């Protein structure tokens, strides 16, 4: 019986020690997380670029972040959440944005040269004047995206969802649009010379614009475009496309 108080006291000391150790470990881990967060902010917002060891930003929640002009060249942003982020004039050359959430993001004049945007969600994104030369947009969701004047030369848009997208004056020579859905997209004055449109659905692109501006294919250059059926060619020409 006399040994019980000592045993209880020992157990209390051990429990207290375990709690203190756990607290110390948590504080240390918290410091590392905060340090990494500040280091990431410094590289992203300081515009000096991301060192090789810090390029893995996959899965990060950067929704609504102001990354205007940030240097994210070759960054791994696979499945990152960039919804509503400001990436205007950001450098995203060769960046991996596979399945990233870029809904309503501002990517005006962003450099996405040969970036990987496979399966990315770009619904409602602003991409006016963006450089998407050779970018991989396979299966990307570009519903209602604004691509006015964007450079998509040689881009891979196989199976991309471009319903309602604004592609006026977009540069799309040699772009791969096989199986792409262009229903309701505005292709006025777009350059599609040599593009591959095999299996693409652009019939609704010829519907007159709600504003009364005229057919969505008016002035679109389809010379040398591949994969168009004779019916599609006739339809496009009927609505003002250059065949």
C-alpha positions in Angstrom: 0.0 0.0 0.0 2.9 2.4 0.9 4.3 2.0 -2.6 1.2 3.2 -4.4 1.6 7.0 -3.8 5.2 6.7 -5.2 4.0 4.8 -8.2 1.3 7.3 -8.9 3.8 10.1 -8.6 6.2 8.4 -11.0 3.4 7.9 -13.5 2.4 11.5 -13.3 6.0 12.6 -13.9 6.2 10.3 -16.9 2.9 11.6 -18.3 4.0 15.2 -17.8 7.3 14.4 -19.5 5.6 12.8 -22.4 3.3 15.8 -22.8 6.3 18.2 -22.7 8.2 16.1 -25.3 5.1 16.1 -27.6 4.7 19.8 -27.2 8.3 20.5 -28.0 8.1 18.2 -31.1 5.0 20.0 -32.2 6.6 23.4 -31.8 9.6 22.3 -33.7 7.4 21.0 -36.6 5.4 24.2 -36.5 8.6 26.3 -36.8 9.6 24.2 -39.8 6.2 24.7 -41.5 6.3 28.5 -40.8 9.8 28.7 -42.1 9.0 26.9 -45.3 5.9 29.1 -45.7 7.9 32.3 -45.4 10.7 30.9 -47.7 8.0 30.0 -50.3 6.5 33.5 -50.0 9.9 35.1 -50.4 10.6 33.2 -53.6 7.1 33.6 -55.0 6.6 37.3 -54.2 10.2 38.3 -54.3 10.4 37.3 -58.0 14.0 36.0 -57.8 13.0 32.5 -58.8 12.7 29.3 -57.0 15.8 27.3 -56.1 15.9 23.7 -57.4 15.2 22.3 -54.0 12.1 24.5 -53.5 10.4 23.9 -56.8 7.9 21.3 -55.5 4.7 23.3 -54.8 2.4 20.5 -55.7 -0.9 20.4 -53.9 -0.4 23.7 -52.2 -3.4 26.0 -51.5 -2.5 29.3 -53.2 -6.1 30.3 -53.9 -6.5 34.0 -54.2 -2.7 34.6 -53.9 -1.1 37.6 -55.6 1.6 36.1 -57.7 1.7 38.8 -60.3 5.1 38.8 -62.1 6.3 35.8 -60.0 9.1 33.6 -61.3 7.7 30.1 -61.3 9.8 28.7 -64.1 9.9 24.8 -64.0 7.9 24.9 -60.8 5.9 21.8 -59.8 2.3 23.0 -59.2 0.7 19.6 -59.9 -2.8 19.7 -58.4 -2.1 23.0 -56.7 -5.1 25.2 -55.8 -4.7 28.5 -57.6 -8.4 29.4 -57.9 -8.7 33.2 -58.3 -5.0 33.7 -58.0 -3.4 36.7 -59.7 -0.7 35.4 -62.0 -0.6 38.3 -64.4 2.7 38.4 -66.3 4.0 35.5 -64.2 6.8 33.3 -65.6 5.5 29.7 -65.7 7.7 28.4 -68.5 7.9 24.6 -68.4 5.9 24.6 -65.2 3.9 21.5 -64.3 0.3 22.5 -63.7 -1.2 19.1 -64.2 -4.8 19.0 -62.9 -4.3 22.3 -61.1 -7.3 24.4 -60.1 -7.0 27.7 -62.0 -10.6 28.6 -62.0 -11.1 32.4 -62.5 -7.3 32.9 -62.2 -5.8 36.0 -63.8 -3.1 34.8 -66.3 -3.1 37.8 -68.5 0.2 38.0 -70.4 1.6 35.1 -68.4 4.4 33.1 -69.9 3.3 29.5 -70.1 5.7 28.4 -72.8 5.5 24.6 -73.0 3.9 24.4 -69.6 2.0 21.2 -68.7 -1.6 22.0 -68.1 -3.0 18.5 -68.7 -6.4 18.2 -67.1 -6.2 21.6 -65.5 -9.4 23.5 -64.6 -9.2 26.9 -66.3 -12.9 27.7 -66.2 -13.5 31.4 -66.5 -9.7 32.1 -66.4 -8.3 35.3 -67.9 -5.6 34.4 -70.4 -5.6 37.4 -72.7 -2.3 37.7 -74.5 -0.8 34.7 -72.6 2.0 32.8 -74.2 0.9 29.2 -74.4 3.3 28.2 -77.2 3.6 24.4 -77.3 1.7 24.1 -74.0 0.1 20.8 -73.1 -3.6 21.4 -72.5 -4.9 17.9 -73.1 -8.3 17.5 -71.5 -8.1 20.9 -69.9 -11.4 22.6 -68.9 -11.5 26.0 -70.5 -15.2 26.8 -70.2 -15.8 30.5 -70.7 -12.1 31.2 -70.6 -10.8 34.4 -72.1 -8.0 33.6 -74.6 -8.3 36.8 -76.6 -5.1 37.2 -78.5 -3.4 34.3 -76.7 -0.5 32.5 -78.5 -1.3 28.8 -78.7 1.0 27.9 -81.6 1.5 24.2 -81.6 -0.4 23.7 -78.4 -1.9 20.3 -77.6 -5.6 20.9 -77.0 -6.7 17.3 -77.6 -10.0 16.7 -75.9 -10.0 20.2 -74.4 -13.3 21.7 -73.2 -13.5 25.1 -74.8 -17.3 25.7 -74.7 -18.0 29.4 -74.7 -14.3 30.3 -74.7 -13.2 33.6 -76.2 -10.6 32.8 -78.8 -10.8 36.0 -80.9 -7.5 36.8 -82.6 -5.9 33.8 -80.9 -2.8 32.3 -82.6 -3.5 28.5 -83.1 -1.4 27.4 -86.1 -0.5 23.7 -85.9 -2.4 23.4 -82.7 -3.8 19.9 -82.0 -7.5 20.3 -81.4 -8.5 16.7 -82.1 -11.7 15.9 -80.2 -11.9 19.3 -78.7 -15.3 20.8 -77.8 -15.6 24.3 -79.2 -19.3 24.6 -78.8 -20.2 28.3 -78.5 -16.6 29.4 -78.7 -15.8 32.7 -80.4 -13.2 32.0 -83.1 -13.5 35.3 -84.9 -10.2 36.3 -86.6 -8.4 33.3 -84.9 -5.5 31.9 -86.9 -6.0 28.1 -87.2 -3.8 27.5 -90.2 -2.5 23.9 -90.2 -4.4 23.1 -87.0 -5.7 19.5 -86.5 -9.4 19.7 -86.0 -10.2 16.0 -86.6 -13.2 15.1 -84.5 -13.5 18.6 -83.0 -17.0 19.9 -82.4 -17.2 23.5 -83.5 -20.7 23.6 -85.1 -22.1 25.8 -82.4 -19.1 28.2 -82.9 -21.0 29.3 -86.0 -24.0 30.5 -84.1 -24.5 34.2 -84.4 -23.1 36.1 -81.4 -25.7 37.3 -78.8 -24.4 40.9 -79.3 -25.2 40.8 -83.0 -21.6 41.0 -84.0 -22.0 38.2 -86.4 -20.9 34.5 -86.7 -18.3 33.3 -84.2 -16.3 32.0 -87.2 -16.1 35.2 -89.1 -12.6 35.9 -90.3 -11.2 32.7 -88.7 -8.3 31.4 -90.9 -8.7 27.6 -91.5 -6.4 27.3 -94.4 -4.6 24.0 -94.3 -6.5 22.8 -91.3 -6.6 19.1 -91.0 -9.5 16.7 -90.2 -12.4 18.9 -91.4 -15.2 17.1 -93.2 -16.6 18.6 -96.4 -19.7 19.6 -94.5 -17.7 21.4 -91.9 -15.7 23.2 -94.5 -18.8 24.3 -96.3 -20.4 25.4 -93.0 -17.3 27.3 -91.9 -17.1 29.1 -95.2 -20.8 29.9 -95.1 -20.2 31.8 -91.8 -17.3 33.8 -92.9 -14.2 31.6 -92.2 -11.3 31.6 -94.6 -10.9 28.1 -96.1 
